[in-house]
């Protein structure tokens, strides 16, 4: 990176809210996240130089595209600044952040708003599953006759782990239990008030019914309405912003490294390409190691924690060994040892992740950056990881087709 990009802060909406039931539409979510984000960072619309929006499927759920224009309609004081929309399935928010970072690194602009947003609960659940199914796959080529395409694909991932290395259902269930538990500490989590029994995390067809194959109800991330914003700044802008608030530049969070890879769109093609290799998704591993390299760190041992993509428990199981927490195929060790829990060696998803916190698709990558900022600045509240200095994200679009990883560190 030519120079560091700093995160001044941001805002996340309450992921438990159903916008349609509250009489709200996607523009209202955009307005809330911008207004509250600007207030939280003590910025004005006039200070922003550019804006980037991450969104996957507003055309399908809301009959609304052209979200750069919606941003200016939601907050008219932003009219006139350049704004664009980015799509990469569940990694859409991270692509928006990459684009904003690149503009800042290039010296085009000094201060950018990155908004991730999705409204998904305004249609029945079965319809939502269809809308986010084929559109992020190769439509007409994958899962053509499958009722729930994404649970099916990530059940196949669990099956591939089982074929190569062995996999126990209780390890996947423990991932879900940890993330739901973490979410209870997060005031913005969709599931923070949900109640569970012991049977909820067992192979119980009533309390935890099968959705597809190896994926049961608690193995699945949530369909969510929500938005998140982060404000990214050049060093000069960040230094002045900090000075005006009596803070040092070293008290801020900055993006230290990033990785971005794209694999063939079909799940089968990816798995076939990884035959004979230790990692099931080599492109995911390469994305992470690219981020390590750009951040100037040797590996996971230099991280304080991770916010990763757990659209399903098998996705987090994959992330554990792809980050290098364990050798390939041995993710179960980190689960059994408590390594991934808050207070463990390398906490994973202290926010609750997509399973516990929620997954408004286009917002997830931005929300991850915001949570990493909170962790390394000591402002995560009840789910704070002690002495956090450096956090990583992993944001996956499709069946690990589009993959983005960021390393966020305290500037000191």
N, C-alpha and C positions, 0 to 999 in steps of 0.2 A: 504494500500500500504506500502511495506517495506521501500521504499524511493521514493522521488518524481522523476518523469521523466520530464526533462526540454525541452522546444521547443526553439531551437536557431533561428529559422526562416525558410524561404522557398521561394517558387515561384509558381505562377500560370500562365499558358499560357492564351492567349487571347481567350476566349470562343466563340468569334464571327467568328473565322477563320474556314473555311472549308478546312481541310487538303488535301483531294483528289484534290480539285480545285487548290490548291497551289502546286500540284505535290509531296505531302508528304505522308508518311505512318507512322504507329504507332511507328516504331523505331526512326523516326525523331522527333516525339513528345517527346519520352523518352529522346533523346539526348538534346533537347532544355531545358526541365524542369530540368534535372540534371545539365547541364552546367550553366544555369542562377541561379538555386538555390544555387549551390556551390559558385558562384560569389557573390550573395546577402549576404551570410553568411560568406564570406571570409574563406571558408573551401577548402581543397584539396581532391581529390579522395583518396589519400593515408591515410587520417585521418579516413576514414569510416571503421567501423568494420563489418557491416552487412547491408543488404538491404532487404526490403519487398515491393512487388508490389501488389496493389489492382486492380483487373480487372474482369469484369463480362463475356464479350462475344467476346473476340478477335478471338477465333476460328470461330465464326459465321460471324463476319463482315470482318475479315482480314485474315482468314485461318491461324491464328498464335496462337499457344499456347506457353508454355515453356518460359514465359516472364522474368524469372530470367536470362536466357541466353541472351535474347534480351537486357536486361539492360547492360550486359557486352559487347555486340556487339556495342551498341549505344555509350558507353563510355569505350573504351578498358582499361583505367587506373583502372577500377573497376574489371577487371578480377582477379579472385582468392578469392574475398570475398564471403562469403555465401550469397545467394540470393534466395528468394522463392516468389511464387505467391499465392494470397488468393482470394477466390471467395465466395460471399454471396449475389448475386444479387446486388441491389443498395447499400448495406452496405459493399461491398467488400473493399473499402478503409479504413473503420473503423476497419475491421478485420485485415488488414495489420498493422494498427497502434497499435492495441491490442497486436499482436504478437511481434512487435518490443519493445513495452513497457515492456512486460513480460520478454524478454531477458535481457533488461537493469536492471530491478528490480532483476532478478536472479543473476546478476553480470557476465553474460556471456560476454557481450560487453558493451562498454562505449558510442559509437556513432553510430546511425542508420539512414539511409535514408529510408523514407517511401514515395513511389511513388504511386499515383493513376492515372489511365490513361484509356481512352476509345476513340476509333474512331468509329463513328456511322453515319456520314453523307456521307459515300461513297457508299450508296445504296439509292434507292428511299424511300420516307417516309413510304409508305404502307408496303414495305418489312422490313424496320426497325421495324415497329410496330409488325410484325409477329415474327421477330427474338427475340425481347425482351418480347414477350407475353408468350407463353407456357413454355419457358425455365425457367422462374422464378416462374411459378405456378407448380401444379402437372399435368404434360403433359398428355393429354388424359383424364383427369378427371375434369378439370375446363375450362369453357369458350370455349368449343370445337367448337361451331358454331358462335362465336362472332368475328366480324371484328376487333374491337379494344379492346383487352382484358383488358388492364389496365384502360383506361377511364371507361370501364364498371364496373370493380370491385370497383373503387373509387366513381363512381356514386352510387353503392350499399351502400357504406359507408355513403354517404350523405343521402340516403334513410333511413338507420338505425337510424341516428340521428333524422331525421324527425319523424320516427315512435315512437322513445322513448321520444324525448324532444321537437320536433318541430324545423324546420329549414327554414330560408328564403334565397332565391337565392341571394338577394342583399348583404347578409353578406359574402357569398363566393366570389361574384364579388368584394367586397371591399378588400378582401385579395389579389386578383390578382392586383387590382389597386395600392395598397400600394407597393407590391413587384416590379412591373414594374417601379413605381416611384423611389424606392430605387436604382434599377439597373441603372438608368440614371446617378447616381453619381459614379458608379463603372467603372473604365477604362477597366476592363477585362470582362464586362458583354456582353453576346451575344445580348441582346435586347437594349443596351444603346442608340441606334440611332433610335429605332422603334418609329413610330408616331401613336397616338391613337386619337380617337374622343370620345365624350361623349357616343355614341352608342356602343363603343367597350366593355363597361362594363355593358351593359344592355342586356335584353332578346331579342336581335335583331338578327334574323336569317340570316341577310346578314353580318353585321359588326361583329357578335359574334355567328357563327353558332353552332348548337348542334353537338358534336362529338359522345356522347353516353349518353342517359338518361339525368341526371342532369348536366353532364359535357359539357360545351361549350368551344370554342377555347381558350379563355383567362384563363380558369380554369386549363389548362394543362401545365406541365413543358416542357422544350425544349429538342429536340434531338440535341446533342451537341458533337463536337470533343473537347477534352481538356485533360490537365494533371495538376497535382499539386504535390508538394513535400514539406515535412517538415523534418527537421533534429531533431531527439530526442536524448537526452544526459543524462547520469548519472549526479549526483550532482558534482562529482569530475571533470568530463570533462567540464561541464557547468561553473563551478567556474573558471577553468583555461582559458576557452574561453573568459569569461567576463573580467578576469584580463588582458589578453593580449590586450584588446580593451579599457581599462580604464573604465570599467563598473563594477558595483557590481552585485553579484548574484541576489539580490533583484529586479533588473531592468528587469529580464527575466520573461518569461511566463513558467508555469509548469502545468502538468496534475495533478489535485488534486484528482480526482475521476473518476470512470467509472462504467458503467453497461452494461451487455450483456445478453440477453435472446433469446431463440428460441421457437417459437410456432408451432403448427401443420401447415402444408404448405397451406392447403386450407382456403380460406376466410370464407366459411360457417362454418367450424369447429371452427374457432376462435370466430365467432359471437355467435354460439350456446353455447360455453363454458362461454361466458360472460352474459348469460341470468340471470337476477336478480341481476347483479352487477352494480355499478354506472358507471364504465368506460367500454366503448365498447371494448377496447383492454387492458385487465388487465396485459398482459405481457409487453406491452409498459409502462404502469404506473409503473410496478415493475422495469423495466430497469432504468427508471428515478430516482426512489426513491433509488435504489441501488447506483447510482452515487452520489446522495445527501449524502447518509450515508457514503460512502467511502471518500467523500470530507469533511466530518465533518460539513455539513450545514443542516439547518432545512428544507429548501425548497426554492421555487422560489423567495421569498422575499429577499434572499441573492444573487440573480443574478443581473447583470447589463444588460443582454440581452441574446438572444438565436439565434443560427443558426439551423433551423430545416428543416426537410424533407418535402418540399411542392411539391412533384411530381404532385399533384393536390391540388386545394384549399381545398378540403375536408380533405386532410391529415394534412394541417396546422390547420384547424379548430379542428381536433382531437388533435393535439399536444397542443393547447392552454389549453384545460381543463386537459389533461393528465399531463402537467407540473404543474398544480395547479394554473395557472393564474386566473382561474375561477372555481367554482364548476362544477362537471360533467354536460354536456349538456348546459352550460351557456356561451360557448365561444363567442357568439354574444355580450355579455356585453363588453368584452375587445376590440372588433372591433368597436362598437359604441362609446365607451369612448375614443378611440384613444390610448389606453394603449400600443398597439403593434407597434405603429409608432415610428420612430426616434424622440426622445424628449418626448415620452410617458413613462408610468410607467415601462414597460418591453419590449423594442424594440425586435421585432422578424424579423429575416432575413434582417438586415440593408444592407447586401451585395446585396440583390435582390432575394436570394434564388434560387431554381431550376426553378421557373417560370420566374424570371427576369434575373438572372445571367446565368443560363444554367445548364444542367444535363448530363455531360459525366459520365455515370453510375459509373464506377470504381473509378473515381476521386473525387466524391462528398464528401465522408467522410473525405478525406485528405484535400480537399479545406475548409471544415468546420473548421477543426482544425487550418488551416492557418489563416482563417479569425478571429477565436477567439484569436489567438496569436496577430494578428494585433490590435484587439480591446483593449486587456488588456495592450499592450505596447504602445498604443496611436499612432499607425502607419497606421490606416485605411483610412486616407485621408478624402475625401469628405463625406464618409459614417461613419465617426467615431462617436461613442456614447460617450457623455461627461462623463468623470470620470469613465470610465469602469474599474472595478476591477476583475470581475468574469463573465465568459460566459459559456453557456452550448451548447452542440450539441445534436441533435437527428437524427440518420441516420437509415433509415428503408429499409430493403430488402424484396421484394415481398409485399404481403398484410399484412405487419407487422409480417412476419415470423421470420426474423432475425433483431433484434433491438439492436443498440449500442448507448450509450450516454456517452459523456465525459464532465467533468467540468474542465475548463481551467481558471487559475487565475494568477494574477501578484504575483510574489514570495514574494513581501514585505507584 
